[in-house]
Amino acid sequence: MTTSRLFLSGIRASGRHGARPGEKDEPQPFVIDLDLTVDVAEDRIESTADYRAITERVRAVVEGESFDLIEMLADRIAREVLRMDHLVGVTAVVHKPDAAIRLEIDGVAAAASAGDRA
């Protein structure tokens, strides 16, 4: 097995996630970065991960489910993406840019890993 690291960054989606009252009333922006370990068998496009399918799967999780904690959202994303072809390890970093405006910081993020990184 030949593995390679692949990075997808800045996947934007809106979702209803949060533990505080009112956070799930309206969709909020989330930004997801992925660090993927890919099993690359040969130098052909079919031998690597499908970026479009991965991005669609990430957006489906963010937009379709609801979590209190971004830690759990990151975990679900990592586990869902790991189920896709050619992937043997996934780390998902979920950024919630508007989570900490009142603290005057740029945002909050959580990471979770699945597969050979877990």
Secondary structure by P-SEA (a helix, b strand, c coil): cbbbbbbbcccccccccccccccccbbbbbbbbbbcccccccccccccccaaaaaaaaaaaaaccccccaaaaaaaaaaaaaacccccbbbbbbbbccccccccccbbbbbbbccccc
